[in-house]
Amino acid sequence: DEGRLLSALSHPNIPQVYEVGLESGYWYIAMELVEGYTLADAWQLGIRNALPIPLPVALGVVMQTCEALHHAHERADRGRRPLRIVHRDVNPQNIMVTRD
């Protein structure tokens, strides 16, 4: 279900799902590779080096995360019925920070 719902989303801040399937009894989701660090990794690196994440970068991450969540929350099916997508695990380990 998660893979099918995610594949219905198209937003620059949400990884693209290419395929959802079952192989040898195991379900898989083939999705876009996002190169970068998790927000948790960036945070820990900053702590180790006494360099906090700059405020403009932090605000950008928060704004883009909110934009992606808003897109998911507002998504509807072809009949304009809300998909009622709720991400229940928004945390620094699930937010990627890339060069872009």
Buried (B, 14 or more C-beta within 10 A) or exposed (E): EEBEBBBEBEBEBBBBBEEBEEEEEEEEBEBEEBEEBBBBBBBEEEEEEEEEBEEEEBEEBEEBBEBBBEBBEEBEEEEEEEBEBEBEEEEBEEBBBEEE
